[in-house]
């Protein structure tokens, strides 16, 4: 099995990209709030603008983790039932290709993240340069959220597609990671994915799969934090 390529965004880089995307939020917006340490920096930066009286916004959280961060930051929360869409959403990613196709889901919140991204007029991805890849699936596995009773047949089907699925286990508990929806996660390694849109379709078609971490055609912008202090903006063509 190929070793994972671990890249960790520095705290200063996380803060810079968080500050930039928080600066893009305008008064009255509904904002999608991502999950993970980089998204939290953006939530905190947005909260500072709210507490300073610069903004009155509502946040739609992608996880319990994001809900808690938003409350601590002083951001009002809403649901998709209470909005007519999201103006801007932000989140991290594990891999980003030149056409802004993504792998997401190390935090096991990819299903709700995808729902929020799809409901957003603008979806901004926050990463460091180590998350940029030329070909999807070369650095990180694809998380597949699956019903517990379907783990075995879904695993067999994923192997037939060329994947190497491994059930994700809890770091500080016995047993599998359980998502907010009550599903389990298979982390599936591929030796690169030549056609992400086709792989997206094929995995979604498997009975027992709720969703997965391939994001095709959803990201509109990527903010890349570099160690020299700069933030690079990439936009979808």
C-alpha positions, 0 to 999 in steps of 0.5 A: 500500500502506498504511503500517505503524503502528509502535509500540514498547513502552518497556523499562520497560513491557516490564519491568512487564508481565513482572514482573506475569505472572511473579508469576502463576506458581505453584510446580510449574507448567508455563509456556509461554514466548513469543518476542520482546523483551517475552516475554523480559522475562517469562522473565527475571523468572520466572528471577529467581524460580526462582533465588531459590528461590521456584519450581520450574517447567518451561518449554515454549518456542515457538522456539529464541529462547525456549529460549535465553532460558529456559536463560540464565534458569535455567528447566528446559525440557520438551516437550509430550510430557512434560506433560499440558498447560500451566498458564499461557503468556505471549507478545506480540502485534501487534494485540489486539481488544476480544474478545482476538482477536490477530494475532501473528507478527512473530517468525515463531514464530506456529505454535509459539506457537499450539500452545502457546497452545492447550495452555494453560489460561491464555494471557496476552498482553503488549502496550502500548496501541498494540497495541490495535485496534477491528478486526483487520488495521488496523495489521499484516499477517497472517503466513501460513506456507507451503511454499516450493513453494506460495508462488505459488498461496497468494498468488493465493488470498490476493489473491482473499480481498482480501489483499495478500501479500508474501514476508518477506525476511531483514533481514541475509541474501539470500532469505526468512525461514525459520521453525523448521519450514523454511517461508516467511512471506507477510505479508498486508495486509487492509483490516481483517478483519470475521470473523476466525474465518472468515478463520482457517478459509479461510486454513488450508484452503489447500493448502501453508499450515502456519499463520497469525498470526490467534489466535481464542479463545485469549487469556484475559488481556491485560496492557497496559503504559502509559507512566504506569507502570500495567499494565491487566488485561483478561480474556476475558468 
